[in-house]
Amino acid sequence: MFNKNQDERFIEVFKASIQETMQSLIGESPSKALLFHLKFPESAERPTEFSANLRTVLRDGSPVVENAILKRLWDKMGLFLVHASESGSFVERVGRARELYAERQKQRQVFAR
């Protein structure tokens, strides 16, 4: 379903969403320290691992950060925020974003022809 280039581009958008969210929530220096403990950027390539790391470090605060990351991700993808509030785990919603990203890329290729 995903080609390698699409998946790599999605991961880059996801990473940028994480970084921007962390910086906006806690500032640049603290976000660098937190991202280090989250094993970022490598963990962002595996949303399940990233989510587990986030929950280990932030515990009960992780859902707030996860929602903020998802909102930023959806915004960067130019999608409606209603999709970001869909039910499911963080990992499931990142997976849904990945699917929609692939669909949008296919649509752009069709319109470019």
C-alpha positions, 0 to 999 in steps of 0.5 A, a space after each residue: 500500500 505504501 511505497 518507500 518514498 511516500 513512507 519516508 516522506 510521511 516519517 519526516 512529516 511525523 518527526 517534524 510534528 513531534 519536534 515542533 509540538 515538543 518545542 511549543 509545549 516545553 521550549 527548545 532546551 527541555 524538548 531536546 532533553 526529552 527527545 533524547 530520552 524518547 530515543 528520538 528521531 529513531 523511535 519516530 520511525 516506529 510509532 509503537 516504540 515512540 508511544 511506549 517511550 513517551 508513556 514511560 517518560 511522561 506517564 499520565 501526561 502522555 495522552 495530552 502530548 500525543 493529542 498535540 502531536 496528532 493535531 500538529 501532524 494533521 495540520 501539516 498534512 493539510 487534513 481536517 482536524 476531525 480526523 485527528 479526534 478519531 477514536 483509537 490509540 495513538 499508534 492507530 491514529 498515526 497509522 490512519 494518518 499514514 494511510 491518508 497521506 498515501 491516498 493524498 499522494 496518489 491523488 496528487 499524482 493523478 492530478 499531475 498527469 
